[in-house]
């Protein structure tokens, strides 16, 4: 099979014809959305007879405008606009894409330029690009409300309960209480000195303090 050699002249002729076709399409098209920025302007056109979109970008310091063909393409689970140019071999070179979110067409080109066009999402020719509503996240169970600690009034204050006595503590307490019941008299200075060991305990004192 003999290979077909494509000459540069043939490629240039195809490009000239192709660009002229795009320019003619723009002349027959209606504006879908447009925006003008300091870095440049962009406008999206739709030709109702052919049912095709065309994007035109104009830079402030460049006389000629960039004209991009647009084809629908399934990507990321939805239909997007793919901007680029057809080749003489039947291929397609992509130079950017656009998605429709709500009433905004978000355009991102390979040059790094980004445009947001406000459009009417109810237009019939935009319906294929309307994304389905994202799945709503499952509602989580309501969290229990945090209740602030209630402040008790003076009348509602509960008395503190007596702590449980440790083993053996009750006996010592009872015995000490018993001693207090038996001996209720006050200690004299002499008794205190004897307790500190400053004076010897006499017989009556020994009987008195020995338990």
Phi, psi and omega in degrees: 000128184277129180286142179269123179268124180262120181275155176303327179295323179292321179295316180295322179295319178296316181297319179297316179295318183295314180294323177296324177294319178295319178298318178295323178296319179298321180296331181266000188265165173251149183282128176270317179193152181209155178209145178236123179238172178294325182280346181158176180231156180216146178216136178253128183244154176227128179259110188292331182291312179274341182070038183237149177260154176218135178251132178240125178243132180235121178270149186294326185259009182240131183288315182278146178266156175266122181248124182243133171286158181226130176230143176286144181212137177281121181204142180058032178075019180206172178267125180240164174268124179252118182263144179170206182219144175283154179252166181290347179264005180093003179272189181213128178255113182280141178231011179162176179210169179212147176232151179254116179236110182068239178252025182232129171262118182261115184252130177229120182258160181295338178288350182098356179283143184227131181227147175236115183253128175278125184227173174264105185291352180273357179298138183301321183284355176261351184300322179298340184260358178288124182281148176291152180297133178296151179297132179285138179295145180297137180289127179283155180298139181298136179283141178297138180290139177279119180268129178287145181300131180288138178268121183281143176280169181298325183285339184257009180289126179276137178292146178293136177281145178292133180294151179296137182282140178290155179303130179089343182288328182294322181294317180295320180295318180295320181292321179293324177294323179297319178297321180295327180289322182287317185245100180251003182280156181280150178279139177271170179298326179292321178296320180295321179294323178293322179295326179280356179086009180281336178232144178290145178285129175275180186296317181291325180290321178300318179294328184287320187258350180278124180232000000 
